[in-house]
Amino acid sequence: MPASDPFAKKSFFPTLAVLLMSLLPTVFTVARAQTVSPVEYNADQLVKMAVVGRIAEARLGNPPYRVGADGSIRVVPATGSITFNFRTGDSAVNLAGDHVEPAVTLYNPGSTNDRSSGESRGFNVLSCIGNSVRVLTGDAQGEWGYVIGKHGGSEHVMVDFKDPAVMERMTPGDRMQVYAHGVGMELLNAGDVKAMSMSPHLMEALTAAGMGITPGGKLRIGVALEVPAKIMGSGLGQSHAYSGDYDIQLFDQQVVEKYRLDQLRFGDIVAIIDADHSYGRIFRTGAVTIGVITHSGSIIAGHGPGVTTLFTSASGNIETVIDPRANLKYLLLE
């Protein structure tokens, strides 16, 4: 090919390089537009308190059968105790259990030995996801962990540890102190987004993972999966969402496959689309709620993996980004 040929290959690459260089300002402008600013909240006003729980015994009814939505009957492990082999980051669906709580389950029986007592409610409401927990008694005394979930009805608080070997030294009845910090949090630059059961420590971890406020004023957050509010079950009808959880029903196979809900893990940060938890848990078109998976699936009608609320917006002022690492395992335990 003659050197004077305007289409000679040797002239193409410099031209391409010039073109790419001309596009760089646009690329950088787009990148800047995608950046977020930190979430601002009333950090200096938040009260830190000590609340105490003890490791719960495993619980089953009499008879111990679980009757499934399909009429099946099973006897499997359920709530309470120390769950050694299903922890944060493990499947919340693929296990032979029903309402299983990951890692270590705590509760406070209160002065009246009643789970509906003021002390029990205080323990559950004031404990926030990501709060530090110190072991007070037993062979693991002095070890530290984190709150990873809350379970309604049983009024349980779940705790996990960076080193799983710590749990081998624990016994039901051992006492732990939660450094309760986060209740009363108000977001200052996120529109109508409300925070619930959110600790400052988890806020920092989520921020480091990319959470923040977009130039348009939305809270952008990474989530492992999105869940349609139409399949949410047990826990609806409560007057608030500051304690406990509510359940994702997994009985419709088409929905499970469409949203990949068989991949749910303990500790997953998930978005519930068309759910508003501002003053109780309700269906509201356009609303978005962010929560964390706190107990396993269930065969019982209306039940399934439990979600504890972290953020909610009645107007949908939350923007989600799918992130497989949106899990407490990576946010708190690594």
C-alpha positions as CSV (number, residue, x, y, z in Angstrom):
1,M,0.0,0.0,0.0
2,P,1.6,3.4,-1.0
3,A,2.7,5.6,1.8
4,S,0.6,8.4,0.4
5,D,-2.6,6.4,0.7
6,P,-4.9,8.3,3.2
7,F,-6.3,5.0,4.4
8,A,-2.9,3.4,5.2
9,K,-3.0,1.4,8.5
10,K,-0.1,3.4,9.9
11,S,-2.2,6.5,10.0
12,F,-5.2,4.9,11.8
13,F,-3.7,4.4,15.2
14,P,-2.5,7.9,15.9
15,T,-5.9,9.1,14.8
16,L,-7.6,6.7,17.2
17,A,-5.3,7.9,20.0
18,V,-6.2,11.5,19.4
19,L,-9.9,10.6,19.4
20,L,-9.6,8.8,22.7
21,M,-7.7,11.7,24.3
22,S,-10.4,14.0,23.2
23,L,-13.0,11.9,25.0
24,L,-11.1,11.8,28.3
25,P,-12.6,15.1,29.6
26,T,-16.1,13.7,29.0
27,V,-15.2,10.4,30.7
28,F,-13.9,12.3,33.8
29,T,-16.9,14.5,33.9
30,V,-19.2,11.5,33.9
31,A,-17.1,9.9,36.7
32,R,-17.4,13.0,38.8
33,A,-21.1,13.0,38.3
34,Q,-21.3,9.5,39.7
35,T,-19.5,10.5,42.9
36,V,-21.4,10.7,46.2
37,S,-21.0,12.8,49.3
38,P,-21.0,11.3,52.8
39,V,-24.3,10.9,54.6
40,E,-24.7,13.5,57.3
41,Y,-26.5,12.7,60.6
42,N,-26.7,13.9,64.2
43,A,-23.7,11.9,65.4
44,D,-23.0,14.2,68.4
45,Q,-26.5,13.7,69.7
46,L,-26.6,9.9,69.7
47,V,-26.6,8.3,73.1
48,K,-24.5,5.2,73.8
49,M,-25.9,2.8,76.4
50,A,-25.1,-0.6,77.8
51,V,-27.8,-3.3,77.3
52,V,-27.2,-6.9,78.4
53,G,-28.4,-10.2,77.0
54,R,-27.6,-13.8,77.6
55,I,-27.2,-16.7,75.1
56,A,-30.6,-18.2,74.6
57,E,-31.3,-21.9,74.8
58,A,-32.6,-23.6,71.6
59,R,-36.4,-23.6,71.5
60,L,-38.9,-26.0,70.0
61,G,-42.7,-26.5,70.5
62,N,-44.5,-29.6,71.7
63,P,-45.0,-31.4,69.4
64,P,-41.9,-30.2,67.5
65,Y,-43.5,-30.3,64.1
66,R,-43.4,-27.5,61.6
67,V,-46.3,-27.6,59.2
68,G,-45.4,-26.3,55.8
69,A,-47.5,-24.2,53.4
70,D,-47.7,-27.3,51.2
71,G,-49.0,-29.5,54.0
72,S,-45.6,-31.1,54.7
73,I,-44.4,-31.8,58.2
74,R,-40.8,-31.4,59.4
75,V,-38.8,-31.5,62.6
76,V,-35.8,-29.3,62.2
77,P,-33.7,-26.9,64.3
78,A,-35.2,-23.4,64.9
79,T,-34.4,-20.3,67.0
80,G,-31.9,-19.7,69.8
81,S,-28.6,-21.2,70.9
82,I,-25.2,-21.0,69.2
83,T,-25.3,-21.9,65.5
84,F,-21.7,-22.9,64.7
85,N,-21.9,-23.7,61.0
86,F,-24.3,-21.1,59.6
87,R,-23.0,-17.6,60.2
88,T,-22.8,-14.2,58.5
89,G,-22.3,-14.8,54.7
90,D,-23.7,-18.3,54.7
91,S,-26.9,-19.3,52.9
92,A,-30.1,-18.3,54.6
93,V,-32.1,-20.7,52.4
94,N,-30.2,-23.9,51.8
95,L,-30.2,-25.4,55.2
96,A,-32.3,-28.0,57.2
97,G,-33.8,-25.5,59.6
98,D,-36.6,-23.1,60.2
99,H,-36.1,-19.5,61.4
100,V,-32.5,-20.5,62.3
101,E,-30.6,-17.5,63.7
102,P,-26.9,-17.2,62.6
103,A,-24.0,-17.4,65.0
104,V,-25.0,-16.5,68.6
105,T,-28.5,-15.7,69.8
106,L,-29.0,-13.3,72.8
107,Y,-32.1,-12.3,74.7
108,N,-33.0,-10.4,77.9
109,P,-35.8,-12.1,79.9
110,G,-36.3,-9.0,82.0
111,S,-37.2,-8.7,85.7
112,T,-40.4,-10.6,85.1
113,N,-38.9,-13.4,83.0
114,D,-41.2,-12.2,80.1
115,R,-40.0,-11.5,76.6
116,S,-42.5,-8.7,76.3
117,S,-41.0,-6.9,79.3
118,G,-39.6,-3.4,79.1
119,E,-36.1,-4.8,79.6
120,S,-36.6,-7.2,76.7
121,R,-38.0,-4.5,74.4
122,G,-35.2,-2.2,75.4
123,F,-32.6,-4.8,74.6
124,N,-34.0,-5.4,71.1
125,V,-34.9,-1.8,70.1
126,L,-31.7,-0.2,71.4
127,S,-29.3,-2.8,69.9
128,C,-28.3,-1.6,66.4
129,I,-26.7,-3.5,63.6
130,G,-23.0,-3.1,63.8
131,N,-22.9,-2.3,67.6
132,S,-19.9,-3.7,69.4
133,V,-20.6,-6.6,71.9
134,R,-18.3,-7.7,74.7
135,V,-18.6,-11.2,76.3
136,L,-19.0,-10.8,80.1
137,T,-19.0,-14.3,81.4
138,G,-17.9,-17.8,80.5
139,D,-14.8,-19.2,78.9
140,A,-14.9,-16.6,76.1
141,Q,-15.0,-13.7,78.5
142,G,-13.4,-10.5,77.1
143,E,-14.0,-11.4,73.4
144,W,-15.6,-8.8,71.1
145,G,-18.2,-9.2,68.4
146,Y,-20.9,-7.3,66.5
147,V,-24.7,-7.2,66.4
148,I,-25.7,-8.7,63.0
149,G,-29.5,-9.0,63.4
150,K,-32.8,-8.8,65.4
151,H,-35.7,-11.2,65.4
152,G,-39.2,-10.2,66.3
153,G,-41.6,-12.4,68.4
154,S,-38.7,-14.1,70.2
155,E,-37.1,-10.7,70.8
156,H,-33.7,-12.1,69.9
157,V,-30.5,-10.2,69.0
158,M,-27.9,-12.1,67.0
159,V,-24.1,-11.6,67.4
160,D,-21.2,-12.8,65.3
161,F,-17.4,-12.7,65.7
162,K,-14.5,-12.2,63.4
163,D,-12.9,-15.5,64.7
164,P,-15.5,-18.2,64.7
165,A,-13.4,-20.3,67.1
166,V,-14.6,-17.9,69.8
167,M,-18.0,-19.5,69.7
168,E,-16.6,-22.9,70.6
169,R,-15.8,-21.5,74.1
170,M,-19.4,-20.3,74.7
171,T,-22.3,-21.9,76.5
172,P,-26.0,-20.9,76.6
173,G,-26.5,-18.6,79.6
174,D,-23.3,-16.7,79.0
175,R,-23.9,-13.0,79.3
176,M,-22.8,-10.2,76.8
177,Q,-23.0,-6.5,76.9
178,V,-24.1,-4.6,73.7
179,Y,-22.8,-1.0,73.4
180,A,-26.1,0.2,72.1
181,H,-25.5,3.2,69.9
182,G,-27.6,4.5,67.0
183,V,-31.2,4.8,68.1
184,G,-32.3,8.4,67.5
185,M,-30.2,8.7,64.4
186,E,-31.6,11.4,61.9
187,L,-30.2,11.8,58.4
188,L,-29.6,15.4,57.6
189,N,-29.0,15.4,53.8
190,A,-31.0,12.5,52.5
191,G,-34.4,13.9,52.0
192,D,-37.1,11.8,53.6
193,V,-34.9,8.7,54.2
194,K,-35.2,7.5,57.8
195,A,-32.6,5.3,59.6
196,M,-33.5,2.5,61.9
197,S,-31.3,0.0,63.9
198,M,-28.3,1.7,62.1
199,S,-25.1,2.1,64.1
200,P,-22.5,4.7,63.4
201,H,-20.0,1.9,62.9
202,L,-22.1,0.3,60.2
203,M,-22.7,3.8,58.7
204,E,-18.9,4.2,58.4
205,A,-18.5,0.7,56.8
206,L,-21.2,1.3,54.3
207,T,-19.7,4.7,53.4
208,A,-16.3,3.1,52.8
209,A,-18.1,0.6,50.5
210,G,-19.5,3.4,48.4
211,M,-22.7,4.5,50.1
212,G,-23.5,8.2,50.0
213,I,-25.7,11.0,48.7
214,T,-25.9,11.6,45.0
215,P,-25.8,15.1,43.4
216,G,-29.5,14.7,43.0
217,G,-30.0,14.2,46.8
218,K,-30.7,10.4,46.8
219,L,-29.1,7.9,49.2
220,R,-27.1,5.5,47.0
221,I,-26.3,2.2,48.5
222,G,-25.1,-1.2,47.4
223,V,-27.4,-4.2,47.8
224,A,-26.9,-7.9,47.2
225,L,-30.5,-8.4,45.9
226,E,-33.8,-6.6,45.4
227,V,-37.0,-8.0,46.8
228,P,-40.6,-7.1,45.7
229,A,-42.8,-6.0,48.6
230,K,-45.6,-8.1,47.3
231,I,-44.0,-11.3,48.8
232,M,-43.3,-9.9,52.2
233,G,-45.1,-11.7,55.0
234,S,-44.9,-12.2,58.8
235,G,-44.2,-8.9,60.5
236,L,-46.6,-6.8,58.5
237,G,-49.1,-4.8,60.6
238,Q,-46.6,-3.7,63.3
239,S,-46.8,-0.1,64.4
240,H,-43.1,0.5,64.0
241,A,-40.0,-1.2,62.5
242,Y,-37.4,-0.3,65.1
243,S,-37.2,-3.8,66.5
244,G,-37.4,-7.3,65.1
245,D,-37.9,-8.1,61.4
246,Y,-40.3,-9.2,58.7
247,D,-40.2,-12.2,56.4
248,I,-39.6,-12.8,52.7
249,Q,-42.0,-15.5,51.5
250,L,-40.3,-17.9,49.1
251,F,-43.3,-19.9,48.0
252,D,-43.7,-18.5,44.5
253,Q,-41.0,-20.2,42.4
254,Q,-41.3,-17.7,39.5
255,V,-40.6,-14.8,41.8
256,V,-37.8,-16.7,43.5
257,E,-36.1,-17.4,40.2
258,K,-36.7,-13.9,38.8
259,Y,-35.1,-12.1,41.8
260,R,-32.6,-14.9,42.5
261,L,-33.9,-15.2,46.1
262,D,-32.5,-18.7,46.5
263,Q,-29.1,-16.9,46.8
264,L,-30.0,-15.0,50.0
265,R,-27.3,-15.1,52.7
266,F,-27.3,-14.2,56.3
267,G,-26.1,-10.6,56.5
268,D,-27.1,-9.6,53.0
269,I,-28.0,-6.0,52.5
270,V,-31.2,-6.0,50.5
271,A,-33.7,-3.5,49.0
272,I,-37.4,-4.1,49.4
273,I,-39.1,-2.3,46.5
274,D,-42.5,-0.6,47.2
275,A,-42.1,-1.0,51.0
276,D,-42.4,1.9,53.4
277,H,-41.4,1.4,57.1
278,S,-41.7,5.0,58.2
279,Y,-44.4,4.2,60.7
280,G,-44.8,0.5,60.5
281,R,-44.4,-1.9,57.6
282,I,-46.7,-1.2,54.7
283,F,-46.9,-1.6,50.9
284,R,-46.5,1.8,49.1
285,T,-45.8,2.1,45.4
286,G,-42.5,3.8,44.8
287,A,-41.2,3.5,48.4
288,V,-37.9,1.8,49.0
289,T,-36.7,0.1,52.2
290,I,-33.2,-1.2,52.9
291,G,-32.6,-4.1,55.4
292,V,-30.4,-6.9,56.4
293,I,-31.1,-10.7,56.3
294,T,-31.2,-11.8,60.0
295,H,-32.7,-15.3,60.1
296,S,-33.2,-18.3,57.8
297,G,-36.1,-19.3,55.6
298,S,-39.2,-21.2,56.7
299,I,-41.7,-23.7,55.4
300,I,-44.5,-22.1,57.4
301,A,-47.1,-20.1,55.5
302,G,-46.3,-16.3,55.5
303,H,-42.8,-16.8,56.7
304,G,-39.3,-16.9,55.3
305,P,-35.9,-15.2,55.6
306,G,-36.2,-12.2,58.0
307,V,-35.2,-8.6,57.2
308,T,-34.3,-6.0,59.9
309,T,-34.9,-2.5,58.6
310,L,-31.9,-0.1,58.2
311,F,-33.3,2.7,55.9
312,T,-36.7,3.5,54.5
313,S,-38.0,6.2,52.2
314,A,-41.7,6.7,51.5
315,S,-40.9,8.7,48.4
316,G,-38.3,6.3,47.1
317,N,-35.4,8.6,47.7
318,I,-33.0,5.6,47.7
319,E,-31.0,4.5,44.7
320,T,-29.6,1.0,44.7
321,V,-26.6,-0.6,43.1
322,I,-26.2,-4.4,42.9
323,D,-23.1,-5.4,44.8
324,P,-22.4,-9.1,45.7
325,R,-20.2,-7.9,48.6
326,A,-23.1,-6.0,50.2
327,N,-23.0,-8.3,53.2
328,L,-22.1,-7.8,56.9
329,K,-19.4,-10.4,56.4
330,Y,-17.4,-7.9,54.3
331,L,-18.7,-4.8,56.1
332,L,-18.0,-5.9,59.7
333,L,-16.1,-9.2,60.0
334,E,-13.2,-8.8,57.6
